């Protein structure tokens, strides 16, 4: 189970093992509407390709960090995610 907690990151309960994954600090987000949905999309995609829950939370946070910089319910496409990752390999 994933519980997003804004700037305090994500709390993961994986079969009783509880972990907190830090989030990226976002200065002056434009609109946080849809950030949770974006997180869920990123995390679900990561889990679908075999990522650990911690890696999934990292990708979900990354995905949401792109969408909060757009007005309205934003989206994140592949090129935006790659630019945001800047060479960081999650899994």
C-alpha angles and dihedrals in degrees: 000000000000123000115187115212105183113236090002092068129228130319114213125196107192108180092319096320106116120203134169118216117200120233130221113262111243117202114215102349112207099216128350093196107126096013092124092049090049090050091051092049093051094044093047092050091050093049090048091060095046105270120152117250089256092052090046090054090050092052092044090053091048092050092050091046088063096047097049089063091066130076114250124002100339132203133212121221128197097262092050091050092048091051091048092049091053093194096322111143113210099181 
